[in-house]
Amino acid sequence: MAARSPAEPDGGGDPVTMTDVRAPSGPRLLVTGARPSYADHLARHGPLPQVAPHRLVALLYEAGLTGRGGAAFPVWRKLEVAVAADRPVVVGNAAEGEPASVKDRVLLEANPQLVLDGLELVAAAAGAERAVLCAREGATQVAAERAVADRTVAREGRCAVEVVTVPRRFLAGEESALAQLVGGGPALPRTPPVWQSGVR
């Protein structure tokens, strides 16, 4: 069965192209040197745009963005499920339990505001009242908490991101373990899968 394009979700909606999104001046690269403040981030990238849910799903489809956990699952499909949910919770996974991997830590230390932009944009599109960044205990968690605190001072009415600390164990970053942790339980894998049960 061929995958359908989300540019026309449920048989309707406007076609969307990447040119619909304003390109920022200068390259969108990780900032080197000192960790940028939220004010620096706004000066460089500008405020978040207001994007209708079906348009964001279509843009993610066109961009080909996939998860970084190894399965390369399409991000647009995850957002499509969240938009259709009754009480969605948006969760960013920076638990990084893979041996010798520091990609989450590098991203959150170099430019955490881009990560928070993504969480807030998805939360707004999904109509979520809760957005969570799950960060591995230690330097990643500290970087995430600093960024959220910096951003909270300049709130603009969007869904605030909360940081949940993930224990330094390999399986603690598995999606069902994170869903359980965000729901107040232990960071242990569970069944049924998250796409069926969500955050409890």
JORA-V615853 format. One record per helix or strand. SS is the DSSP state (a for helix, b for strand). FROM is the first residue (numbers start at 1). LEN is the number of residues. If there is no record, write none. Layout:
# JORA-V615853
ss = <SS	SS>
from = <FROM	FROM>
len = <LEN	LEN>
This chain:
# JORA-V615853
ss = <a	a	a	a	b	b	a	b	a	b	a	b	a	a	a>
from = <6	18	38	53	66	74	75	89	103	130	139	161	170	175	194>
len = <6	3	8	11	1	1	10	6	24	7	14	6	4	8	4>
